Amino acid sequence: MCGIVGYVGDDKSLEVLLGGLRRLEYRGYDSSGVAVLGEDGILGTAKKAGKLQMLVDELAQHPIANGATGIGHTRWATHGGPTDRNAHPHLGDDGKLALIHNGIIENFAELKAELTGQGETFTSETDTEVAALLVGRAYRDTGDLTEAMRQVVQQLEGAFTLLIMHQDQPGVVVGARRNSPLVIGLGEGENFLGSDVAAFVEYTKRAVAIGQDQVVTIRPDSVQVTDFDGSQVQADEFEIAWDASASEKGGWSSFMKKEISEEPDAVANTILGRVHDGSVHLHELDVFGDLLTGIDRIVVIACGTAAYAGMLGKYAIEQWARVPVEVELSHEFRYRNPILTPRTLVVSISQSGETMDTLMAVQHAAESGARTLSICNTHGGSIPRASEAVVYTHAGPEVAVASTKAFLAQVTALYLLGLHLGRVRGTMTTDAAADAVAELQAIPAKIAAVLPVAAEIAQLAHWMTEVQSVLFLGRHVGYPIAMEGALKLKELAYIHSEGFAAGELKHGPIALIEPGQAVIVIVPSPRQSREMHAKVVSNIQEIRARGARVIAIAEQGDAAVLPFADEVLPIPLAGPLFEPLLAVVPLHIFAMELAAAKGLDVDQPRNLAKSVTVE
Ligand code: F6R
């Protein structure tokens, strides 16, 4: 959850660290700090609770010397509240070693008790300070920072990325990772470490992903990677495909606004290069050989928004490839001893590629003999690395904490998977496949046609700032969209909201309807199913009769809805299964506009972090 950046090079550490932290702030934003080995040979540190700007202000008031070696951190609190004292870096007991940390050290209480017994005192409530004291001691014994790191990580349990530097070791930063991300950036006469490439993309496009249980030592002119035992390992270099400007706001008032405007491109870029002669070919799946015709079940694992994408994938894959699909929240999956065989394909979905719940579920699936495929937006993330194959979504970097364009790219990737499987399993006619592909390819232009309703939605949101609760109803593929709409509204506007299957209403939730209750209904296309459409229109009448205020998202020209809805937000016509890719867009805009109308920070909602690297 925390953001980490490390630098060795010339005397510009502070610029690199603060620039990197600004790009990483989406990961955690309740406090931040830096340590720099100044030109004067003294280790200077600054740390502050609150947004990064508080640290910048602190540095303006109490400057520290710039230098050629430094580490920086932006925190999402786990152990101990977001205070100046708990912010990172933490120091060894002689004040010469600085350490920053992402993750949770699960055995910190035992280690802390041991250290306390040996006379150490603690200045914070964090698990991190334990590691700082241990590494400081190990360095005193060994005189070697890398060796000190190796000795300490072997004592730690849990998930962590650690970076350390020492006043007596100019030009050296050492990192280590277990179940938590860390990437190297390769420069000319300078090198970088970061939780993700955003930390250093301004300076270099060359990156190396560090594997599980590895230690890395960077110096201005060298990079050395070993495992925890000290054996050299070969790390793979890759090129960062996006430009630093892709993670900048670029004139938009928020990242979320920018990212919603990029939803058409997220879909188009995910399709790009994967359709040939009207059919889908995912070459990434070649590693599975004949397995794809032999699988008897697909299990999709994901969390939050990614899980809703998975639910949509179930409708499409079952329809096109005729293979049963189950969708399960990653954190529920491995604790119930799921039935997995070599004929089960486990498909994980993750924007960040680092969600710990999903990573653990993938590892469990692989250990249980299932085959693993990930759908991911982040090159070299831990989840794709733990999977046999990966289908990358090409949504570009997503900075706003709540996922928008990545959701559309995930659904697109799942639909491509369904169409690929339909082809290789022979469950779709060529014509049906070509029609579905054409529908998918038409989606970006249709989303672009939905985006201009933003002004109308902003007006609607403005009138709704006082509402206490909003319900979302959908049926069939509209159901996951109802849940996605409700999740976005909760996390951005802090308004209680629930998504229901419309058919479930009469089994309980209708008791919530009272005069004035806002209900957003995703109306299915009458062309897809007259019956389903009629049922949802009846549901609207039922809640309207009880005083609900109804906002309908319906296909353009759906006259049946007009008499019963207070507002209708029209979406273009799309083929069966494809309308969720359009219906979700007004819901993303609605949540963002309502949060903005309430004066909230839409990019960094309270209590959240972009990359959830703790279980
Ligand atoms: C909601 C949201 C989260 C993420 C979830 C999974 O807007 O962003 O629910 O979808 O935390 O994250 P990833 O996709 O990174 O695994």
Residues whose N, C-alpha, C, O or C-beta is under 5 A from the ligand:
A	BS01	F6R	C303 G304 T305 A306 I349 S350 Q351 S352 G353 T355 V401 A402 S403 K610
